[in-house]
Amino acid sequence: MNSVSGNVGLDVAGGSTEVKTVSGDVHLRGSGKAGRVRVSSVSGNVRYERGAGSFEANTVSGDLVVGLGATID
């Protein structure tokens, strides 16, 4: 999934997922099933809840918050 200017919200249910955004926040909610997730953001926050499996993320200007196997408060 690609976004130039906008937020991305996505439920991840295993498998392979890739999200790229230039300007916008990314909020992913995992199902607890193992999968492969890659996220790239130039200017925006990345948040991943209930993740399992392989996770790779990079952000140039933004916060990265990851909760593996749990919901983040």
MARLO-438988 format. One record per atom (N, C-alpha, C, CB): x, y negated, z; residue in three letters. Coordinates in steps of 0.1 Angstrom, whole numbers, padded with zeros to 4 digits, always signed. Each point is the difference from the previous one (the first is absolute). Glycine has a CB too. Example, Ala and Ser with C-alpha at 12.3 -4.5 7.8 and 13.67 -1.06 7.14 Angstrom:
<nodes>
+0132+0057+0078ALA
-0009-0012+0000ALA
+0009-0012+0000ALA
-0019+0012+0012ALA
+0015-0023-0019SER
+0009-0011+0000SER
-0008-0011+0008SER
+0012+0006-0022SER
</nodes>
This chain:
<nodes>
+0008+0012+0000MET
-0008-0012+0000MET
+0009-0012+0000MET
-0019+0012+0012MET
+0016-0022-0020ASN
+0008-0013-0001ASN
-0009-0011+0002ASN
+0016+0010-0016ASN
-0011-0021+0023SER
-0007-0012+0002SER
+0010-0012-0001SER
-0018+0012+0015SER
+0014-0022-0022VAL
+0009-0012-0001VAL
-0003-0009+0012VAL
+0001+0002-0025VAL
-0014-0006+0027SER
-0004-0009+0010SER
-0013+0005+0006SER
+0012-0019-0012SER
-0011+0026+0023GLY
-0012+0004+0007GLY
+0004+0011+0010GLY
-0014-0005-0020GLY
+0005+0008+0030ASN
+0002+0010+0010ASN
-0004+0013-0006ASN
-0003-0016+0019ASN
+0009+0027-0014VAL
-0003+0014-0004VAL
-0003+0008+0013VAL
+0015-0002-0021VAL
-0027+0008+0021GLY
-0004+0009+0010GLY
-0003+0014-0006GLY
-0009-0019+0014GLY
+0015+0029-0008LEU
-0001+0013-0006LEU
+0000+0011+0010LEU
+0011-0009-0020LEU
-0020+0019+0018ASP
+0000+0012+0008ASP
+0008+0011-0007ASP
-0023-0005+0010ASP
+0033+0011-0003VAL
+0009+0009-0006VAL
-0003+0014+0006VAL
+0018-0018-0003VAL
-0020+0028-0006ALA
-0004+0013+0004ALA
+0009+0011-0005ALA
-0023-0008+0000ALA
+0036+0005+0003GLY
+0011+0010-0005GLY
+0003-0003-0014GLY
-0008+0017+0016GLY
+0016-0009-0022GLY
+0004-0002-0014GLY
+0011-0011-0001GLY
-0022+0007-0008GLY
+0023-0013-0004SER
+0010-0011-0002SER
-0007-0013-0003SER
+0016+0017-0009SER
-0012-0027+0016THR
-0006-0014-0001THR
+0012-0010-0001THR
-0021+0007+0013THR
+0019-0016-0023GLU
+0010-0011-0001GLU
-0008-0013-0001GLU
+0017+0015-0011GLU
-0013-0025+0019VAL
-0006-0013-0001VAL
+0010-0011-0001VAL
-0019+0008+0014VAL
+0017-0017-0024LYS
+0009-0011-0002LYS
-0008-0013+0000LYS
+0017+0015-0013LYS
-0012-0025+0020THR
-0007-0013+0000THR
+0011-0011+0001THR
-0020+0010+0011THR
+0017-0021-0018VAL
+0008-0011+0000VAL
-0003-0010+0011VAL
+0003+0002-0025VAL
-0016-0005+0027SER
-0004-0009+0010SER
-0013+0005+0006SER
+0011-0020-0011SER
-0010+0026+0023GLY
-0012+0006+0006GLY
+0003+0010+0010GLY
-0013-0005-0020GLY
+0004+0007+0029ASP
+0002+0011+0011ASP
-0004+0013-0005ASP
-0003-0017+0018ASP
+0009+0028-0013VAL
-0004+0013-0003VAL
-0003+0007+0013VAL
+0015+0001-0020VAL
-0028+0005+0021HIS
-0004+0007+0011HIS
-0004+0014-0004HIS
-0008-0021+0011HIS
+0015+0031-0007LEU
-0002+0014-0003LEU
-0005+0008+0012LEU
+0017-0001-0018LEU
-0027+0009+0016ARG
-0005+0009+0011ARG
+0002+0014-0005ARG
-0017-0017+0008ARG
+0025+0025-0001GLY
+0002+0014-0003GLY
-0010+0009+0006GLY
+0024-0005-0002GLY
-0025+0017-0003SER
-0009+0010+0005SER
+0007+0010+0010SER
-0013-0002-0021SER
+0026+0000+0023GLY
+0008+0009+0008GLY
+0005+0012-0008GLY
-0014-0007+0020GLY
+0011+0008-0032LYS
+0005+0010-0009LYS
+0013-0004-0006LYS
-0023+0008-0005LYS
+0033+0001+0004ALA
+0013-0004-0005ALA
-0001-0004-0015ALA
+0010+0016+0016ALA
-0003-0026-0020GLY
+0000-0005-0013GLY
+0013-0009-0003GLY
-0025+0001-0001GLY
+0025-0007-0010ARG
+0012-0009-0003ARG
-0006-0014-0003ARG
+0014+0020-0009ARG
-0009-0030+0016VAL
-0005-0013-0001VAL
+0012-0010-0002VAL
-0021+0005+0014VAL
+0020-0013-0025ARG
+0010-0010-0003ARG
-0007-0014-0001ARG
+0015+0017-0012ARG
-0010-0027+0019VAL
-0006-0013+0000VAL
+0011-0010-0002VAL
-0018+0007+0015VAL
+0015-0017-0024SER
+0010-0011-0003SER
-0008-0013+0000SER
+0015+0015-0013SER
-0010-0025+0021SER
-0007-0013+0001SER
+0011-0011+0000SER
-0020+0010+0013SER
+0018-0020-0022VAL
+0009-0011+0000VAL
-0003-0010+0011VAL
+0002+0003-0025VAL
-0015-0006+0026SER
-0004-0010+0011SER
-0013+0005+0006SER
+0012-0019-0012SER
-0012+0026+0022GLY
-0012+0005+0007GLY
+0004+0011+0010GLY
-0013-0005-0021GLY
+0003+0007+0030ASN
+0002+0010+0011ASN
-0004+0013-0005ASN
-0004-0017+0017ASN
+0010+0028-0012VAL
-0003+0014-0003VAL
-0004+0006+0013VAL
+0016+0001-0020VAL
-0028+0006+0020ARG
-0005+0007+0012ARG
-0004+0014-0004ARG
-0007-0022+0011ARG
+0012+0032-0004TYR
-0004+0014-0003TYR
-0004+0007+0013TYR
+0016+0000-0020TYR
-0028+0005+0020GLU
-0005+0006+0012GLU
-0003+0015-0003GLU
-0011-0021+0008GLU
+0013+0029+0002ARG
-0002+0015-0001ARG
+0007+0006-0011ARG
-0022-0003+0010ARG
+0035-0001-0012GLY
+0008+0005-0011GLY
+0006+0014+0004GLY
+0005-0023-0007GLY
-0003+0031-0004ALA
+0007+0013+0002ALA
+0007+0003-0013ALA
-0017+0008+0017ALA
+0029-0002-0016GLY
+0007+0004-0011GLY
+0011-0010-0003GLY
-0020+0011-0010GLY
+0023-0014-0003SER
+0011-0009-0004SER
-0005-0014-0002SER
+0012+0019-0010SER
-0006-0029+0016PHE
-0004-0014-0001PHE
+0012-0009-0003PHE
-0019+0004+0016PHE
+0019-0012-0027GLU
+0010-0009-0004GLU
-0006-0013-0002GLU
+0014+0018-0010GLU
-0008-0029+0016ALA
-0006-0013-0002ALA
+0011-0010+0000ALA
-0021+0007+0011ALA
+0019-0018-0019ASN
+0009-0012+0001ASN
-0008-0012-0002ASN
+0019+0013-0009ASN
-0015-0024+0016THR
-0006-0013-0001THR
+0010-0010+0000THR
-0021+0008+0011THR
+0020-0018-0019VAL
+0010-0011+0000VAL
-0004-0010+0011VAL
+0004+0003-0025VAL
-0016-0007+0026SER
-0005-0009+0010SER
-0013+0004+0006SER
+0012-0019-0012SER
-0011+0026+0023GLY
-0013+0005+0006GLY
+0004+0010+0011GLY
-0013-0003-0021GLY
+0003+0006+0029ASP
+0001+0010+0011ASP
-0003+0014-0005ASP
-0006-0018+0017ASP
+0012+0028-0011LEU
-0003+0014-0002LEU
-0004+0006+0013LEU
+0017+0001-0019LEU
-0029+0005+0019VAL
-0005+0006+0012VAL
-0005+0014-0004VAL
-0007-0022+0010VAL
+0013+0032-0004VAL
-0003+0014-0003VAL
-0004+0008+0013VAL
+0016-0001-0020VAL
-0027+0008+0019GLY
-0005+0009+0010GLY
-0002+0014-0005GLY
-0011-0019+0012GLY
+0021+0028-0009LEU
-0001+0013-0006LEU
-0008+0009+0010LEU
+0022-0003-0011LEU
-0033+0008+0006GLY
-0008+0009+0007GLY
-0009-0007+0010GLY
+0017+0017-0002GLY
-0018-0031+0001ALA
-0008-0007+0010ALA
-0006-0012-0007ALA
+0014+0008+0019ALA
-0024-0014-0012THR
-0006-0012-0005THR
+0007-0012+0008THR
-0022+0012-0005THR
+0025-0022-0002ILE
+0007-0012+0006ILE
-0010-0010+0005ILE
+0019+0003-0016ILE
-0017-0007+0028ASP
-0009-0010+0006ASP
+0004-0014-0003ASP
-0005+0016+0018ASP
</nodes>
